[in-house]
């Protein structure tokens, strides 16, 4: 039996399709790219006409591999685009090494011509490196937020799944590309078409730029006690200058002993141990994803003494900060 589909009538009069130019960077994340591309393809299918077109380009113009190992043939090199194009950079693993000088020059040149430019997954990094996000809101995958915020102080980094700030777009990676494309489709051709695309993708929970990319603290770790949740949030927001357990307890109206019991009951560790793990996790992110010196990483994570930092790091990760840096190099990964 031949399948039939509903054709969505769009309000806009027929015109040339809006073109997306995907800039595929070495080791880009396939899920983010494919999610964005397929949303556009399905929009064309549901409208029964070509609303969107696309092109794949990259540094060198030949081929590029994604982080899953699949190699994609590019349509062109980093060429001059049309003023109405939307350039979408697709990032992923090792984003710093993939951000070549030639790519940065191309980004700046095209931005000066007024193009809308966006970054999927870790590709907010090259946009920020090129200076396009100074003074603007942006987002990047949660795993890369620590290193990004240390390097780009002029960017208003958020934890949103995607951000649209003027003609600058960014997403947090993964399926957040779908949410961004659904917003663009809705803005261009109406909510009905965007909803039809979501249905085709079996995407039942459409998110907005007000949604955060990670689950809330209580949901993520299974904590249902509101005061404990407040304490954890205070810890996460005060990594560089840690707050004592006594002060944390006082801020939520309980005794230190009560706070100790809550942590033992819900997290099977003391408040001091949990706080230390948060600080060490941030330290590991900075060591693996930035060029910051070990001493500066220690200071950024609340350790006044490099020797104390090294001792705590070795106890938790069974290696020293210096060996961690040497074994992984400097890279952003997804």
Backbone bond lengths (Angstrom), bond angles and torsions (degrees), N, CA, C in turn:
res aa  C-N    CA-C-N  psi(-1)  N-CA   C-N-CA  omega(-1)  CA-C   N-CA-C  phi
1 X - - - 1.460 - - 1.524 109.08 -
2 X 1.289 117.48 131.26 1.456 121.96 -178.17 1.520 110.55 -76.18
3 X 1.326 116.28 130.36 1.457 121.09 -178.85 1.526 109.71 -75.80
4 X 1.318 116.21 145.42 1.463 121.57 176.11 1.521 108.31 -118.06
5 X 1.293 116.03 157.88 1.461 119.17 178.26 1.514 109.30 -137.63
6 X 1.318 114.10 154.82 1.454 120.71 177.31 1.524 109.68 -77.92
7 X 1.327 116.59 133.49 1.463 121.07 175.88 1.525 107.80 -96.00
8 X 1.328 116.09 125.02 1.460 120.56 -179.45 1.524 109.37 -90.67
9 X 1.313 115.91 121.82 1.459 120.90 177.13 1.521 109.04 -77.49
10 X 1.329 117.54 123.67 1.462 120.80 178.28 1.516 109.25 -100.03
11 X 1.333 115.02 149.90 1.462 120.92 -174.21 1.523 113.11 -73.91
12 X 1.308 116.57 -29.45 1.461 119.39 -173.50 1.524 111.86 -73.23
13 X 1.316 115.39 145.01 1.469 120.94 177.34 1.526 109.23 -71.21
14 X 1.333 117.19 150.03 1.471 120.28 179.13 1.525 112.03 -56.48
15 X 1.329 115.07 133.38 1.462 120.81 176.89 1.518 107.77 -154.71
16 X 1.312 115.64 179.10 1.464 119.05 -179.47 1.527 109.51 -60.30
17 X 1.320 116.86 138.94 1.468 119.54 -179.24 1.528 111.67 -63.09
18 X 1.335 115.16 147.58 1.461 120.50 174.12 1.529 107.95 -73.45
19 X 1.334 116.47 130.32 1.465 119.04 -175.55 1.533 112.03 -102.40
20 X 1.322 115.09 128.56 1.457 122.59 172.40 1.527 108.32 -101.13
21 X 1.314 115.93 129.67 1.460 121.06 176.73 1.526 107.36 -109.95
22 X 1.329 115.93 108.91 1.462 121.39 -179.00 1.529 109.00 -87.69
23 X 1.319 115.28 121.11 1.464 121.59 178.44 1.534 106.58 -97.02
24 X 1.321 116.00 103.19 1.461 121.25 -175.89 1.527 110.00 -86.39
25 X 1.319 115.35 116.45 1.464 121.08 179.87 1.524 109.42 -95.20
26 X 1.306 116.71 153.93 1.458 121.21 -178.46 1.524 110.97 -55.81
27 X 1.338 115.57 133.06 1.474 122.91 -178.98 1.527 112.83 66.39
28 X 1.343 116.96 30.54 1.464 119.35 177.93 1.534 110.26 -65.78
29 X 1.326 115.10 155.27 1.462 121.10 -179.01 1.523 110.26 -82.23
30 X 1.306 116.25 120.86 1.461 121.36 -174.17 1.523 112.29 -63.97
31 X 1.331 117.69 -41.37 1.464 120.60 -176.44 1.516 111.93 -59.30
32 X 1.320 117.74 -46.10 1.469 120.96 -178.62 1.525 111.52 -62.94
33 X 1.315 115.96 -44.86 1.464 121.07 179.91 1.525 111.42 -65.46
34 X 1.340 116.65 -49.43 1.466 120.91 -176.65 1.524 111.42 -64.95
35 X 1.321 117.42 -36.56 1.463 120.93 179.18 1.522 111.24 -62.63
36 X 1.338 115.90 -43.28 1.461 119.96 179.27 1.520 111.27 -66.86
37 X 1.321 116.32 -45.89 1.461 120.89 -177.32 1.525 111.61 -63.96
38 X 1.318 116.45 -43.81 1.458 119.03 -176.29 1.525 112.01 -68.60
39 X 1.330 117.86 -31.77 1.462 120.28 176.06 1.527 110.26 -60.75
40 X 1.329 116.84 -40.35 1.466 120.83 178.53 1.523 110.78 -68.87
41 X 1.327 116.58 -42.69 1.473 120.36 179.29 1.526 110.74 -60.24
42 X 1.318 116.54 -44.43 1.470 120.13 -178.26 1.518 110.80 -68.70
43 X 1.328 117.72 -33.65 1.471 119.96 176.79 1.521 110.23 -60.45
44 X 1.322 117.08 -42.94 1.469 120.74 176.37 1.519 110.67 -61.17
45 X 1.297 116.06 -44.13 1.467 120.81 -177.65 1.524 111.72 -64.51
46 X 1.342 116.12 -43.97 1.462 119.39 -177.70 1.528 112.12 -70.87
47 X 1.322 117.06 -28.92 1.469 120.59 178.41 1.527 111.69 -87.26
48 X 1.339 115.76 -10.55 1.468 122.56 -179.40 1.529 112.32 60.71
49 X 1.312 116.08 28.49 1.467 121.69 172.95 1.522 109.27 -160.43
50 X 1.317 116.22 164.01 1.462 120.51 -174.31 1.524 110.96 -83.19
51 X 1.307 114.81 96.96 1.464 120.37 175.37 1.523 111.01 -84.69
52 X 1.323 115.74 -31.35 1.463 121.55 -175.94 1.527 110.82 -132.76
53 X 1.325 115.26 145.53 1.464 121.18 171.52 1.521 107.12 -128.49
54 X 1.316 116.09 170.58 1.464 119.04 -177.42 1.521 111.38 -152.35
55 X 1.295 113.67 161.66 1.460 122.47 -179.33 1.525 107.29 -147.88
56 X 1.337 116.85 147.58 1.461 121.65 -179.69 1.528 109.09 -114.15
57 X 1.327 116.03 123.34 1.455 119.73 177.81 1.539 109.51 -130.51
58 X 1.318 116.19 170.07 1.457 120.25 178.41 1.512 110.99 -176.53
59 X 1.317 114.55 167.95 1.459 121.32 -178.80 1.533 110.13 -61.85
60 X 1.316 116.91 115.05 1.460 121.93 -178.39 1.513 113.05 104.28
61 X 1.330 117.23 -29.60 1.461 121.77 173.66 1.511 116.43 71.94
62 X 1.326 119.15 12.66 1.459 120.64 -177.23 1.525 112.06 -103.38
63 X 1.321 117.12 -76.48 1.461 121.52 178.22 1.523 109.12 -152.19
64 X 1.336 115.57 162.40 1.457 120.79 -177.96 1.520 108.43 -148.77
65 X 1.329 116.35 144.69 1.452 121.33 -179.31 1.518 112.09 -101.18
66 X 1.326 116.00 141.08 1.461 120.24 175.21 1.530 108.97 -87.52
67 X 1.321 117.10 173.81 1.463 120.69 -176.62 1.520 112.35 -68.65
68 X 1.334 118.08 -16.39 1.465 121.75 177.06 1.530 111.60 -85.11
69 X 1.343 117.03 -5.88 1.456 120.98 177.32 1.514 115.00 100.20
70 X 1.327 118.12 -13.21 1.463 120.95 179.25 1.526 110.01 -71.92
71 X 1.325 116.74 138.59 1.463 121.93 -178.80 1.527 109.41 -103.29
72 X 1.326 116.41 133.37 1.462 122.56 -179.36 1.523 110.27 -112.51
73 X 1.325 115.96 137.04 1.459 121.41 175.80 1.513 108.52 -82.24
74 X 1.316 117.05 130.66 1.456 122.28 -179.77 1.523 110.99 -88.53
75 X 1.326 116.17 150.79 1.461 121.53 176.88 1.526 111.84 -80.63
76 X 1.342 115.88 -27.71 1.462 117.62 -173.75 1.524 110.25 -165.04
77 X 1.319 114.57 170.21 1.459 122.96 175.68 1.541 108.57 -81.56
78 X 1.311 117.83 -169.29 1.466 122.49 177.65 1.536 108.56 -77.87
79 X 1.305 114.91 77.66 1.464 121.47 -174.39 1.525 110.38 -92.97
80 X 1.315 115.47 168.86 1.462 121.17 175.50 1.524 109.13 -70.40
81 X 1.324 116.74 133.27 1.455 121.48 -176.48 1.520 111.46 -100.27
82 X 1.324 115.53 171.02 1.459 121.18 174.57 1.520 108.79 -76.70
83 X 1.302 117.84 149.64 1.470 121.39 -176.72 1.525 112.65 -61.79
84 X 1.338 117.59 -27.83 1.468 120.98 -178.03 1.524 112.75 -89.82
85 X 1.319 117.84 -2.79 1.467 120.42 179.15 1.524 110.99 -67.20
86 X 1.316 115.43 154.96 1.466 121.76 169.83 1.522 106.68 -111.98
87 X 1.314 116.36 116.20 1.463 121.09 -179.24 1.524 109.03 -92.38
88 X 1.321 116.72 123.96 1.458 122.56 -178.98 1.524 109.29 -118.92
89 X 1.325 117.22 110.41 1.459 121.09 176.89 1.526 109.26 -81.36
90 X 1.314 116.40 134.75 1.460 122.06 -178.85 1.524 108.98 -112.41
91 X 1.320 116.14 110.07 1.457 120.99 -178.10 1.514 111.62 -106.99
92 X 1.323 115.17 -179.42 1.453 120.62 179.56 1.505 110.20 -176.80
93 X 1.313 117.31 -124.17 1.457 121.30 -178.80 1.529 111.88 -74.45
94 X 1.332 114.66 151.84 1.471 121.48 175.91 1.525 112.37 52.02
95 X 1.334 115.69 46.35 1.454 120.10 -172.59 1.525 112.35 -63.73
96 X 1.321 117.41 -30.39 1.466 118.94 -179.87 1.528 112.00 -65.65
97 X 1.324 116.48 -44.63 1.466 118.86 179.69 1.531 111.10 -71.35
98 X 1.334 116.66 -28.22 1.476 120.28 177.92 1.519 111.89 -74.83
99 X 1.332 116.94 -18.82 1.465 121.34 179.79 1.519 108.85 -85.56
100 X 1.299 115.71 84.46 1.460 121.70 -177.06 1.521 111.40 -78.80
101 X 1.325 115.88 161.15 1.461 120.81 176.87 1.524 110.60 -61.22
102 X 1.305 115.94 -38.34 1.472 120.44 179.65 1.529 111.09 -63.80
103 X 1.330 116.24 -40.55 1.464 120.29 178.19 1.525 110.60 -65.26
104 X 1.329 117.67 -43.19 1.464 120.85 179.91 1.528 110.89 -62.00
105 X 1.317 116.58 -41.46 1.472 119.54 177.90 1.521 110.70 -62.81
106 X 1.332 116.20 -39.61 1.468 120.36 179.24 1.528 110.26 -65.48
107 X 1.332 117.24 -44.06 1.468 121.23 179.57 1.522 110.26 -58.19
108 X 1.322 116.52 -47.88 1.473 120.26 -178.23 1.516 111.13 -64.15
109 X 1.322 117.08 -39.89 1.463 120.58 -179.45 1.522 111.26 -64.58
110 X 1.328 116.04 -46.58 1.467 119.38 -179.16 1.524 111.52 -68.52
111 X 1.335 117.14 -35.52 1.462 120.69 178.76 1.522 111.11 -64.35
112 X 1.334 116.56 -37.41 1.470 120.00 178.20 1.523 111.87 -63.04
113 X 1.319 116.57 -24.14 1.460 120.46 179.51 1.532 111.89 -85.42
114 X 1.344 116.43 0.47 1.461 121.12 173.34 1.508 116.07 91.51
115 X 1.327 118.60 12.49 1.462 120.80 -178.36 1.528 111.72 -68.56
116 X 1.315 115.35 147.30 1.458 120.95 168.01 1.523 107.35 -75.40
117 X 1.334 117.20 130.37 1.458 121.15 -177.47 1.522 109.56 -133.30
118 X 1.331 114.89 140.02 1.447 120.22 -179.15 1.508 112.10 -136.85
119 X 1.316 115.78 166.48 1.457 120.90 178.50 1.512 110.90 -134.95
120 X 1.343 116.63 128.72 1.452 122.10 176.42 1.527 109.54 -98.73
121 X 1.321 116.52 145.05 1.463 122.63 175.88 1.531 109.68 64.56
122 X 1.321 119.26 -115.71 1.459 121.11 -179.99 1.529 112.93 -91.86
123 X 1.318 117.96 6.49 1.472 120.31 -172.80 1.520 114.04 -75.85
124 X 1.335 117.88 0.52 1.459 118.33 167.37 1.526 109.32 -65.37
125 X 1.335 115.61 -22.86 1.480 119.61 -178.95 1.536 111.93 -61.67
126 X 1.338 120.38 -55.42 1.467 118.64 179.34 1.528 112.63 -63.13
127 X 1.333 117.75 -32.13 1.467 119.61 177.26 1.526 110.11 -64.07
128 X 1.342 115.87 -43.39 1.461 119.85 178.72 1.524 110.98 -68.63
129 X 1.330 116.92 -39.64 1.463 121.73 179.82 1.526 110.74 -61.73
130 X 1.329 115.79 -32.83 1.468 120.67 179.38 1.521 111.90 -82.93
131 X 1.345 117.21 -3.03 1.460 121.25 178.05 1.506 115.01 86.36
132 X 1.332 118.22 9.23 1.460 121.03 -175.26 1.519 113.36 -78.15
133 X 1.324 117.40 -16.52 1.465 119.62 -175.65 1.530 112.91 -107.15
134 X 1.319 117.87 5.02 1.462 119.73 178.56 1.528 110.45 -59.19
135 X 1.338 115.83 126.55 1.455 120.63 179.73 1.506 114.37 76.70
136 X 1.328 117.83 6.43 1.464 121.34 -177.56 1.528 111.10 -115.48
137 X 1.319 114.96 160.29 1.449 121.60 173.34 1.526 109.05 -81.22
138 X 1.326 116.07 144.45 1.463 120.27 179.25 1.523 108.73 -157.13
139 X 1.334 114.88 170.60 1.454 120.28 175.49 1.518 109.17 -141.79
140 X 1.315 115.84 162.32 1.458 123.11 176.54 1.524 106.14 -153.67
141 X 1.312 117.31 162.65 1.466 120.85 -178.99 1.530 110.61 -51.10
142 X 1.335 117.01 139.04 1.465 121.14 -174.36 1.526 112.89 -55.26
143 X 1.332 117.42 -30.74 1.458 120.43 -178.52 1.522 112.07 -67.03
144 X 1.326 116.82 -21.12 1.458 121.66 -175.57 1.523 113.43 -107.12
145 X 1.337 116.87 3.99 1.462 119.43 -175.42 1.524 113.06 -66.86
146 X 1.330 117.14 -38.74 1.467 119.34 -178.22 1.518 111.52 -60.30
147 X 1.332 116.47 -50.13 1.460 119.78 -177.97 1.523 111.75 -67.93
148 X 1.336 116.45 -38.27 1.464 120.64 -179.35 1.532 110.25 -63.19
149 X 1.326 117.25 -46.40 1.459 120.55 -177.14 1.519 112.05 -66.95
150 X 1.328 117.27 -28.78 1.465 120.22 176.74 1.523 111.58 -71.03
151 X 1.340 116.56 -35.79 1.470 119.98 -175.36 1.517 113.57 -86.75
152 X 1.338 116.89 -34.16 1.468 119.73 -173.69 1.528 110.12 -117.20
153 X 1.317 115.60 81.83 1.458 121.57 -175.50 1.525 112.43 -70.16
154 X 1.328 117.24 -22.46 1.471 120.86 -176.93 1.526 112.69 -83.63
155 X 1.327 116.78 -7.35 1.469 120.23 -178.91 1.522 109.64 -93.96
156 X 1.320 116.82 133.93 1.455 122.11 176.41 1.526 108.09 -85.23
157 X 1.317 115.92 86.38 1.463 121.34 -175.09 1.519 110.86 -76.80
158 X 1.334 116.41 130.53 1.456 122.10 178.69 1.529 109.76 -116.30
159 X 1.314 116.02 172.62 1.461 121.37 176.72 1.532 111.23 -105.15
160 X 1.330 116.33 18.00 1.458 121.43 -178.75 1.530 111.16 -68.70
161 X 1.339 116.29 158.00 1.462 119.66 177.72 1.529 110.46 -70.50
162 X 1.326 116.88 -32.46 1.460 120.56 172.45 1.518 108.69 -153.03
163 X 1.319 115.86 159.86 1.458 121.50 179.69 1.522 108.95 -137.58
164 X 1.323 115.32 134.85 1.462 121.86 170.92 1.516 106.48 -118.90
165 X 1.316 117.32 112.23 1.459 121.81 177.96 1.519 107.47 -124.86
166 X 1.329 115.02 96.61 1.458 119.71 -175.89 1.517 110.21 65.45
167 X 1.328 116.72 -124.76 1.466 120.36 179.26 1.532 111.58 -101.41
168 X 1.325 116.20 26.80 1.463 121.93 175.65 1.536 109.44 -119.53
169 X 1.325 115.09 126.16 1.462 121.45 -176.78 1.529 108.94 -120.76
170 X 1.315 116.54 146.73 1.467 120.08 174.65 1.514 109.24 -152.78
171 X 1.322 116.10 149.14 1.462 121.05 177.76 1.521 109.54 -130.85
172 X 1.327 114.53 163.95 1.462 120.71 -176.43 1.522 112.94 -88.99
173 X 1.319 117.90 0.68 1.464 120.15 -179.13 1.513 112.14 100.30
174 X 1.341 115.24 177.01 1.461 120.02 179.08 1.519 112.46 58.55
175 X 1.319 115.10 -137.52 1.466 120.57 -176.64 1.519 113.81 -78.30
176 X 1.338 118.21 -0.71 1.467 119.05 178.37 1.522 111.39 -63.96
177 X 1.337 117.45 -19.57 1.470 120.32 174.89 1.521 111.07 -61.02
178 X 1.331 115.61 -35.17 1.467 119.43 178.02 1.517 110.04 -62.26
179 X 1.323 116.98 -45.46 1.460 121.00 -178.05 1.529 111.50 -61.05
180 X 1.335 116.53 -42.40 1.461 119.70 178.23 1.519 110.72 -63.07
181 X 1.324 117.19 -46.46 1.460 119.93 -178.18 1.532 111.91 -66.36
182 X 1.316 117.18 -35.85 1.464 119.67 177.14 1.527 110.83 -64.04
183 X 1.319 117.03 -36.90 1.467 119.60 176.78 1.527 110.37 -65.23
184 X 1.337 116.27 -43.93 1.463 119.99 179.92 1.526 110.26 -62.50
185 X 1.328 116.06 -44.39 1.475 120.39 179.49 1.518 110.67 -62.21
186 X 1.327 116.89 -43.13 1.462 120.47 179.37 1.525 111.14 -63.92
187 X 1.328 116.39 -42.43 1.473 119.62 178.78 1.523 111.23 -64.73
188 X 1.336 116.66 -36.84 1.466 120.59 -177.38 1.525 113.06 -78.31
189 X 1.359 115.72 -41.11 1.466 118.64 -167.63 1.528 114.94 -136.20
190 X 1.329 117.43 6.78 1.457 119.33 173.69 1.524 114.26 104.82
191 X 1.335 114.53 155.48 1.459 122.11 -177.74 1.530 112.66 -64.60
192 X 1.321 117.44 -32.77 1.462 119.43 -177.01 1.531 110.93 -61.37
193 X 1.322 116.29 -43.94 1.461 119.36 179.58 1.537 110.33 -66.88
194 X 1.322 116.88 -43.20 1.469 120.12 179.37 1.525 110.81 -60.09
195 X 1.324 116.80 -42.25 1.466 120.43 178.97 1.530 111.38 -66.12
196 X 1.333 116.48 -36.71 1.462 119.99 178.45 1.530 110.65 -66.03
197 X 1.328 116.47 -38.43 1.468 120.41 176.52 1.525 109.89 -63.70
198 X 1.328 116.73 -44.68 1.466 120.79 179.04 1.526 110.78 -59.74
199 X 1.327 116.86 -41.99 1.473 120.30 179.38 1.531 110.64 -62.20
200 X 1.327 116.74 -41.71 1.462 120.21 179.50 1.524 111.59 -63.64
201 X 1.321 116.45 -31.17 1.462 121.11 -179.67 1.527 112.38 -88.04
202 X 1.348 116.38 4.66 1.470 122.21 -175.52 1.532 108.53 52.31
203 X 1.312 115.06 46.43 1.461 122.30 -176.93 1.519 107.46 -112.66
204 X 1.317 116.14 94.61 1.461 120.79 -168.19 1.522 114.60 -92.33
205 X 1.331 118.16 -11.74 1.463 120.78 -178.08 1.524 109.79 -122.38
206 X 1.322 116.08 81.13 1.459 120.76 -179.46 1.524 109.11 -70.94
207 X 1.340 116.05 128.92 1.455 120.91 -178.15 1.525 110.90 -103.95
208 X 1.324 115.36 156.04 1.461 121.46 177.60 1.524 108.69 -109.62
209 X 1.340 115.48 -179.72 1.466 118.63 178.63 1.528 112.15 -73.56
210 X 1.332 116.76 -0.93 1.461 120.50 175.39 1.527 112.12 -90.17
211 X 1.329 116.64 -11.49 1.466 120.62 179.96 1.518 110.17 -84.36
212 X 1.333 115.82 141.23 1.459 120.37 178.79 1.518 110.21 -92.52
213 X 1.329 115.44 156.12 1.461 119.91 -172.69 1.514 113.69 -79.27
214 X 1.333 118.19 -23.51 1.452 120.14 178.40 1.516 109.70 -109.83
215 X 1.316 116.03 155.33 1.446 120.66 176.65 1.523 109.39 -64.53
216 X 1.330 116.08 155.90 1.452 120.09 177.32 1.522 109.64 -61.93
217 X 1.321 116.34 160.23 1.461 120.26 -179.02 1.532 111.78 -55.31
218 X 1.344 119.17 -48.76 1.473 118.39 -179.91 1.519 112.97 -60.72
219 X 1.319 117.12 -39.83 1.465 120.18 -178.40 1.513 111.05 -72.21
220 X 1.337 116.31 -41.89 1.446 120.15 -173.80 1.518 112.77 -64.67
221 X 1.314 117.54 -39.08 1.458 119.34 -177.27 1.516 113.00 -111.63
222 X 1.329 115.28 10.05 1.454 118.61 174.49 1.506 114.21 75.93
223 X 1.326 117.93 16.22 1.457 120.82 -179.36 1.529 109.95 -85.77
224 X 1.303 115.76 130.89 1.457 119.64 179.84 1.522 112.30 -113.32
225 X 1.313 117.22 -1.60 1.461 120.54 -179.07 1.530 109.42 -87.20
226 X 1.352 119.03 116.11 1.474 121.18 -173.10 1.523 113.78 -61.26
227 X 1.332 118.81 -37.38 1.464 120.26 -178.77 1.524 110.87 -69.82
228 X 1.307 116.66 -37.12 1.458 120.04 176.55 1.523 110.41 -64.24
229 X 1.318 115.46 -39.52 1.464 120.04 177.45 1.521 111.01 -61.63
230 X 1.345 117.11 -40.89 1.467 120.94 178.48 1.526 110.97 -62.46
231 X 1.323 116.00 -41.68 1.465 120.14 -179.84 1.523 110.67 -62.96
232 X 1.328 116.96 -43.97 1.464 121.05 -179.90 1.525 110.71 -62.43
233 X 1.326 116.85 -40.82 1.463 120.19 177.99 1.524 111.12 -64.01
234 X 1.332 117.22 -39.26 1.465 120.30 176.46 1.524 110.88 -63.11
235 X 1.318 116.39 -39.34 1.465 120.11 177.23 1.523 110.78 -61.98
236 X 1.325 116.98 -46.99 1.465 121.36 -177.92 1.524 112.11 -63.02
237 X 1.340 116.33 -29.76 1.458 120.72 -177.91 1.526 113.14 -89.52
238 X 1.308 116.98 -5.43 1.465 120.81 -177.92 1.531 110.27 -133.08
239 X 1.326 115.48 64.28 1.462 121.60 179.90 1.524 111.08 -82.94
240 X 1.333 117.30 -43.08 1.460 120.88 -175.98 1.528 112.20 -69.02
241 X 1.323 116.70 -34.09 1.466 121.61 178.14 1.523 108.06 -126.96
242 X 1.321 117.38 84.35 1.467 121.47 -175.88 1.531 112.84 -58.97
243 X 1.320 114.41 146.72 1.465 122.45 178.67 1.526 108.20 -100.47
244 X 1.314 117.06 140.21 1.465 120.45 -178.70 1.529 110.58 -68.43
245 X 1.344 117.64 151.08 1.468 120.90 177.11 1.525 112.48 -55.22
246 X 1.329 116.96 -36.48 1.465 120.32 -179.65 1.532 110.79 -63.67
247 X 1.339 115.84 -42.52 1.473 119.80 179.33 1.520 110.84 -69.26
248 X 1.330 117.76 -40.67 1.460 121.59 177.17 1.521 110.52 -58.37
249 X 1.341 116.05 -45.78 1.461 120.74 179.91 1.523 111.08 -62.77
250 X 1.315 116.27 -43.84 1.466 120.70 -179.70 1.524 111.58 -62.53
251 X 1.346 116.11 -37.80 1.469 120.01 -178.10 1.525 113.36 -64.62
252 X 1.327 117.08 -23.10 1.472 119.75 178.93 1.527 111.56 -110.43
253 X 1.332 116.25 12.05 1.451 120.21 173.53 1.513 115.56 73.50
254 X 1.325 117.59 41.16 1.465 120.14 175.76 1.519 109.55 -141.93
255 X 1.315 115.77 169.44 1.455 120.26 178.86 1.526 109.70 -84.57
256 X 1.336 115.38 162.16 1.457 120.30 177.36 1.522 110.76 -60.96
257 X 1.327 116.12 -38.01 1.456 119.93 -179.72 1.529 111.09 -65.24
258 X 1.333 116.93 -40.21 1.478 120.22 177.64 1.530 110.48 -63.03
259 X 1.338 115.72 -40.27 1.470 119.60 179.53 1.527 110.55 -64.95
260 X 1.316 116.13 -41.29 1.467 120.65 176.76 1.518 110.75 -57.65
261 X 1.327 116.94 -45.14 1.467 121.16 -178.37 1.531 111.25 -63.92
262 X 1.339 116.12 -40.79 1.465 119.88 179.66 1.526 111.16 -62.44
263 X 1.327 116.86 -45.00 1.461 120.19 179.69 1.523 111.50 -63.98
264 X 1.333 116.21 -40.74 1.465 119.77 178.33 1.519 110.58 -64.11
265 X 1.316 116.48 -41.11 1.467 120.42 -176.19 1.519 111.91 -69.84
266 X 1.345 117.07 -45.72 1.464 120.67 -173.09 1.528 114.21 -93.18
267 X 1.353 116.98 -27.86 1.461 119.27 -172.54 1.524 113.67 -124.98
268 X 1.316 116.43 -1.36 1.475 122.54 176.84 1.526 112.90 55.58
269 X 1.303 116.60 34.94 1.459 122.06 176.56 1.524 108.45 -158.43
270 X 1.312 115.87 164.51 1.466 120.42 179.52 1.525 110.30 -78.95
271 X 1.345 118.48 160.75 1.468 120.44 175.17 1.533 111.62 -57.63
272 X 1.337 116.19 -39.70 1.463 120.53 -179.62 1.525 111.12 -62.93
273 X 1.337 117.08 -41.91 1.462 121.27 -179.82 1.530 110.71 -67.14
274 X 1.322 116.86 -43.47 1.466 121.05 -179.73 1.524 110.23 -62.31
275 X 1.332 116.86 -44.54 1.465 122.27 179.86 1.528 109.91 -61.58
276 X 1.327 116.51 -43.38 1.460 121.05 178.89 1.527 110.95 -60.66
277 X 1.335 117.61 -40.93 1.459 121.22 179.87 1.526 111.20 -64.85
278 X 1.329 117.42 -38.22 1.460 120.98 176.14 1.528 110.58 -61.37
279 X 1.322 116.13 -45.41 1.463 120.95 -178.03 1.526 111.26 -66.57
280 X 1.318 116.92 -39.83 1.455 120.50 179.81 1.528 111.84 -69.94
281 X 1.336 116.64 -33.68 1.462 119.56 177.03 1.525 110.69 -64.97
282 X 1.335 115.99 -42.65 1.470 118.54 176.74 1.519 110.24 -63.79
283 X 1.334 116.85 -41.20 1.462 120.62 179.17 1.520 110.78 -59.43
284 X 1.320 117.08 -42.66 1.465 120.42 -179.85 1.534 110.67 -64.16
285 X 1.337 117.02 -40.99 1.465 120.21 177.15 1.519 110.89 -59.53
286 X 1.335 116.28 -44.42 1.464 119.85 -178.28 1.527 111.72 -67.83
287 X 1.312 117.10 -38.00 1.462 120.35 178.53 1.526 111.83 -63.95
288 X 1.328 116.01 -39.30 1.451 120.77 -174.77 1.523 113.33 -85.79
289 X 1.346 117.40 -19.58 1.456 119.66 -170.07 1.524 114.76 -120.04
290 X 1.336 118.11 -2.58 1.462 120.10 -179.28 1.518 110.36 -134.17
291 X 1.335 114.77 173.13 1.463 121.93 174.98 1.528 111.53 -97.32
292 X 1.332 117.88 9.67 1.461 121.01 -179.31 1.529 110.34 -58.96
293 X 1.317 116.41 141.13 1.460 120.17 176.44 1.518 109.77 -66.21
294 X 1.316 116.26 158.33 1.465 120.42 179.68 1.525 110.48 -60.51
295 X 1.311 116.68 -37.35 1.473 120.28 179.27 1.522 110.59 -63.47
296 X 1.334 117.24 -44.04 1.468 120.19 179.68 1.518 111.96 -68.39
297 X 1.319 116.84 -34.00 1.459 120.11 174.61 1.519 109.63 -62.84
298 X 1.313 116.38 -44.32 1.467 120.70 178.89 1.527 110.79 -58.00
299 X 1.325 116.78 -46.70 1.462 121.02 -179.46 1.526 111.69 -64.52
300 X 1.334 116.94 -39.57 1.469 121.45 -179.59 1.521 112.08 -66.06
301 X 1.328 116.55 -19.88 1.463 120.88 -177.50 1.526 112.45 -110.58
302 X 1.340 115.98 17.16 1.453 119.89 171.38 1.508 116.39 85.68
303 X 1.342 117.71 17.24 1.466 120.88 178.48 1.525 109.00 -104.32
304 X 1.316 116.81 116.54 1.464 120.94 -178.52 1.520 111.45 -76.29
305 X 1.331 117.18 -24.76 1.454 121.84 -176.90 1.524 111.07 -118.38
306 X 1.339 118.37 125.61 1.476 120.69 176.50 1.522 112.35 -58.67
307 X 1.324 116.78 -35.76 1.467 119.39 -179.51 1.527 111.27 -67.12
308 X 1.337 116.47 -39.26 1.470 120.09 177.13 1.521 110.32 -66.17
309 X 1.327 115.85 -40.75 1.467 120.55 177.35 1.525 110.52 -59.90
310 X 1.328 116.32 -47.08 1.464 120.60 -179.12 1.523 111.33 -62.33
311 X 1.309 116.71 -41.07 1.460 121.63 179.76 1.528 111.08 -62.91
312 X 1.345 117.13 -46.53 1.471 121.57 179.63 1.525 111.32 -66.15
313 X 1.332 115.75 -39.24 1.468 120.75 -178.88 1.533 110.25 -64.84
314 X 1.325 116.05 -44.44 1.457 120.22 -179.75 1.534 110.81 -64.01
315 X 1.327 116.85 -39.82 1.462 120.79 -179.72 1.526 111.62 -63.24
316 X 1.348 116.11 -33.92 1.470 119.69 -176.38 1.524 112.88 -89.20
317 X 1.341 117.48 -41.30 1.461 121.54 -173.68 1.530 114.17 -108.70
318 X 1.316 117.05 -0.44 1.477 122.30 178.90 1.529 112.85 59.90
319 X 1.300 116.38 29.64 1.465 122.36 173.86 1.511 107.51 -157.20
320 X 1.323 117.45 164.73 1.457 120.15 179.03 1.532 110.12 -90.46
321 X 1.332 117.10 159.64 1.470 119.47 175.95 1.524 112.66 -56.62
322 X 1.331 117.07 -37.09 1.472 120.81 -178.41 1.531 110.97 -67.32
323 X 1.321 116.79 -41.03 1.461 119.89 178.14 1.520 111.03 -69.61
324 X 1.323 116.90 -35.79 1.470 120.92 177.03 1.518 109.97 -60.32
325 X 1.326 115.77 -46.47 1.460 120.87 179.11 1.520 110.66 -62.66
326 X 1.312 117.53 -42.08 1.459 121.15 -178.20 1.498 113.74 -69.09
327 X 1.340 117.90 -35.01 1.456 120.87 -176.03 1.512 113.60 -79.37
328 X 1.347 116.46 -26.48 1.464 119.85 -177.25 1.508 113.13 -106.20
329 X 1.332 117.51 -20.13 1.454 118.96 -175.87 1.515 108.94 71.72
330 X 1.313 116.34 -165.50 1.454 121.92 -179.29 1.506 109.52 -110.90
331 X 1.328 115.65 111.36 1.455 118.37 -178.55 1.506 111.02 -160.35
332 X 1.326 114.53 154.28 1.455 121.59 172.60 1.518 106.81 -99.08
333 X 1.300 118.31 133.79 1.459 119.92 -177.36 1.510 111.34 -132.96
334 X 1.330 114.44 153.35 1.463 121.05 177.03 1.510 108.06 -128.27
